[in-house]
């Protein structure tokens, strides 16, 4: 089951990097870039972290988030 993550790095990455970071959403916030979304497994998370390292970005935080609950069934 995919896990949801929020990864923060210092600086602002262009949004076109989204695909290179496993399709995570790229958002700018107060001089930081927030990468968020679902990753298939720990290997995918480590792949994203390796790309952050390879780009010499400063990693601020990695937070596992709960997936959004499904909408209520209105039958």
C-alpha positions in Angstrom: 0.0 0.0 0.0 1.5 3.4 -1.0 2.5 5.8 1.8 2.1 9.5 1.7 5.1 11.8 2.4 5.9 15.4 2.8 9.5 16.2 2.0 11.0 19.7 2.5 14.1 21.0 0.9 15.8 24.5 1.1 15.3 26.7 -2.0 12.8 26.7 -4.8 12.7 23.9 -7.4 10.9 24.5 -10.6 7.6 22.6 -10.8 8.9 20.7 -13.9 10.9 18.6 -11.5 7.7 16.8 -10.4 8.1 13.9 -12.8 11.8 13.4 -11.8 10.7 13.2 -8.2 8.3 10.2 -8.8 5.3 12.5 -9.6 5.3 14.2 -6.2 3.6 17.6 -6.1 6.0 20.5 -6.0 4.9 23.5 -4.0 6.9 26.6 -2.9 6.5 27.8 0.7 8.6 30.5 2.5 11.8 29.8 0.6 11.4 26.1 0.7 10.2 23.5 -1.7 7.6 20.9 -0.4 7.4 17.6 -2.3 4.3 15.7 -1.3 2.3 12.7 -2.4 2.2 9.0 -2.4 5.2 6.7 -2.9 4.9 3.0 -3.6 7.3 1.8 -0.9 10.5 2.5 1.0 12.6 1.9 -2.1 10.7 4.7 -3.9 11.3 7.0 -0.9 15.0 6.2 -0.9 15.1 6.9 -4.6 13.6 10.4 -4.1 16.1 11.1 -1.2 19.0 10.0 -3.5 17.9 12.5 -6.1 17.7 15.2 -3.5 21.3 14.3 -2.5 22.5 14.1 -6.1 21.2 17.6 -6.7 23.0 18.8 -3.6 19.8 20.1 -2.1 19.5 20.7 1.7 17.0 18.3 3.2 14.9 19.9 5.9 12.4 17.2 6.8 10.7 14.0 5.8 7.3 13.4 7.3 5.0 10.4 6.7 1.4 11.6 6.4 -1.8 9.7 6.8 -3.6 9.3 3.5 -6.8 11.4 3.1 -9.8 9.4 4.2 -12.2 8.4 1.4 -15.3 10.7 1.0 -18.4 9.4 2.9 -20.8 7.1 1.1 -24.0 9.0 0.5 -26.3 6.2 -0.5 
